[in-house]
Amino acid sequence: MMGQQILIHPANNGHATIDLSSFPDGSYIIQATTPMGVATKKIVKIQ
């Protein structure tokens, strides 16, 4: 899968809300890095 980084969003007290409403439909990879490790999730946005 090829792509580009489109957003860096810091968490606040361990929580983050990411608004994808301004992004076009498609597949996105979300990666969260914490002191406990890294979590990666695939999101498919369809309106």
Backbone as CSV, one residue per row, in Angstrom:
resi,resn,N_x,N_y,N_z,CA_x,CA_y,CA_z,C_x,C_y,C_z
1,MET,0.849,-1.175,0.000,0.000,0.000,0.000,0.891,1.233,0.000
2,MET,0.684,2.115,-0.945,1.476,3.337,-1.024,0.606,4.523,-0.644
3,GLY,1.221,5.541,-0.130,0.446,6.716,0.254,1.337,7.776,0.849
4,GLN,0.700,8.670,1.567,1.432,9.756,2.190,0.835,10.062,3.551
5,GLN,1.648,10.632,4.414,1.166,11.049,5.725,0.327,12.296,5.535
6,ILE,-0.905,12.263,6.051,-1.801,13.405,5.845,-2.131,14.157,7.127
7,LEU,-1.826,13.569,8.273,-2.204,14.214,9.528,-1.339,13.699,10.668
8,ILE,-0.899,14.599,11.523,-0.287,14.246,12.801,-1.155,14.900,13.860
9,HIS,-1.650,14.098,14.785,-2.598,14.614,15.780,-2.193,14.107,17.158
10,PRO,-1.779,14.994,18.061,-1.386,14.549,19.404,-2.594,14.142,20.245
11,ALA,-2.374,13.184,21.117,-3.420,12.748,22.043,-3.429,13.666,23.262
12,ASN,-4.581,13.760,23.907,-4.744,14.553,25.112,-5.191,13.615,26.221
13,ASN,-4.347,13.420,27.214,-4.648,12.492,28.322,-4.934,11.086,27.824
14,GLY,-4.227,10.665,26.787,-4.384,9.309,26.275,-5.549,9.120,25.321
15,HIS,-6.256,10.187,24.955,-7.407,10.093,24.059,-7.222,11.044,22.878
16,ALA,-7.720,10.612,21.724,-7.663,11.478,20.539,-8.897,11.226,19.687
17,THR,-9.426,12.282,19.126,-10.531,12.187,18.175,-10.038,12.749,16.853
18,ILE,-10.195,11.965,15.806,-9.733,12.386,14.485,-10.951,12.549,13.592
19,ASP,-11.140,13.744,13.059,-12.268,14.057,12.182,-11.840,13.848,10.728
20,LEU,-12.372,12.816,10.094,-12.033,12.514,8.700,-13.062,13.073,7.726
21,SER,-13.986,13.897,8.184,-15.067,14.378,7.318,-14.565,15.222,6.153
22,SER,-13.419,15.882,6.302,-12.906,16.714,5.216,-12.040,15.933,4.230
23,PHE,-11.781,14.668,4.517,-10.962,13.837,3.643,-11.852,13.055,2.687
24,PRO,-11.354,12.760,1.485,-12.162,11.999,0.531,-12.363,10.549,0.980
25,ASP,-13.405,9.895,0.431,-13.631,8.482,0.700,-12.392,7.689,0.301
26,GLY,-12.136,6.619,1.012,-10.992,5.767,0.689,-10.516,5.021,1.911
27,SER,-9.384,4.363,1.769,-8.778,3.594,2.854,-7.699,4.426,3.527
28,TYR,-7.686,4.388,4.842,-6.707,5.130,5.626,-6.096,4.193,6.652
29,ILE,-4.811,4.365,6.919,-4.124,3.621,7.968,-3.902,4.587,9.127
30,ILE,-4.417,4.215,10.291,-4.257,5.015,11.504,-3.203,4.325,12.373
31,GLN,-2.182,5.067,12.774,-1.151,4.500,13.629,-1.047,5.344,14.900
32,ALA,-1.216,4.696,16.038,-1.117,5.367,17.333,0.108,4.833,18.065
33,THR,0.957,5.742,18.510,2.164,5.364,19.237,2.033,5.842,20.679
34,THR,2.199,4.915,21.613,2.118,5.222,23.037,3.365,4.666,23.721
35,PRO,3.569,4.995,24.984,4.699,4.390,25.708,4.591,2.863,25.800
36,MET,3.380,2.325,25.643,3.183,0.875,25.733,3.373,0.166,24.385
37,GLY,3.483,0.924,23.287,3.687,0.299,21.995,2.981,1.051,20.882
38,VAL,2.840,0.370,19.745,2.242,0.959,18.550,1.034,0.129,18.142
39,ALA,-0.068,0.817,17.833,-1.275,0.150,17.323,-1.554,0.710,15.933
40,THR,-1.854,-0.165,14.980,-2.137,0.244,13.614,-3.489,-0.325,13.206
41,LYS,-4.357,0.516,12.658,-5.690,0.106,12.228,-5.978,0.646,10.834
42,LYS,-6.697,-0.121,10.039,-7.136,0.329,8.715,-8.577,0.825,8.835
43,ILE,-8.826,2.016,8.310,-10.149,2.636,8.313,-10.587,2.805,6.871
44,VAL,-11.813,2.389,6.548,-12.378,2.626,5.216,-13.473,3.650,5.381
45,LYS,-13.310,4.813,4.735,-14.281,5.900,4.827,-15.183,5.863,3.600
46,ILE,-16.480,5.718,3.843,-17.486,5.732,2.788,-18.622,6.621,3.265
47,GLN,-19.008,7.584,2.445,-20.118,8.458,2.844,-21.427,7.912,2.371
